[in-house]
Amino acid sequence: MEMYNVAQQEAIAAKMKVQEIDQWKPNEAMENEEAKIPEETALATVQMEKQNSNIAIEASQVAARLAGEEKNFR
C-alpha cells in the first residue's frame, strides 16, 4: 500500500510539473515574439536608411552633372 501512495504522490508531482511547464510555453512564445519586433524594426530602419543613402548619392550625381553642364554652357 505504501508503494501505491508513493507512486500516487510522484504522479501528482509530475502532473504539477507538467502544468508548470505548460504555463511557461505561452510566456516564452510571447517573449520570443516581443523580441522579434525590435529586430524587425531595426532591419526596416536599416533598409530605409540604405534607400535614403542611395537617393542622396543619385541626387549628388545629378547635381554634379548639372553643374558640369552649366559650366560647359557658360
N, C-alpha and C positions, 0 to 999 in steps of 0.2 A: 504494500500500500504506500509505503514511503517513497518508493521509486516512481510511483504514479504521480504523487504530489510534486516531486522534484521535476519530473518531465512536464507536468502541467505548468509549473512556475516558469520553467525555461521557455515553454511555448508562449506564455503570456509576455515574457520579457522580449522574446523575438518579435512578437506581433507589435509591441510598443516601439521597438527599434525600427521596424518597417514603416510604421506610421510616421515616426520622426523623420526618417529619410524621405518619405513621400512628401512631407511638408517642405523639405529643403529644395526639392526639384523645381517647383514653380518659382520660388525665390531666386534660385540660381539661374533659371532661364530668363527671368525678368532682369536680373543684373547683367546677364550677357547681352540682352537686347539694349539695355541702357548704355552699356559700354560701346556698342556699335554706333550709336547716334553721334557722339563726338568724333569718332573716327570718320564716319561718312561725311560729317560737316567739314572736317579738316580736308578731306580729299576734294570735296566740292569747292572749297575755298582755294585750294592749290590750283585746281583746274581753271577757276575764274581768273586767278592772278596770271596764270600762264597765257590765257586768252588775251587779257589786258596787255600783257607784255608784248605779245605778237602784234596786237593792234598798234601799240606805241611804236614798235620797230617799223611797221609798214608806214605809219604816219610820218616818221622821221625820214624814211627813204623818199616818200613822195615830196616832202618839204625840201629835201636836198636836191631832188631832180628839178623841182620848180625853181629853186634858187639858181641852179645851174642854167636852166633855160632862160631865166630872166637876165642873168649875167651875159649870156650869149646874145640876147636880144638888144642889149644896150651897147 
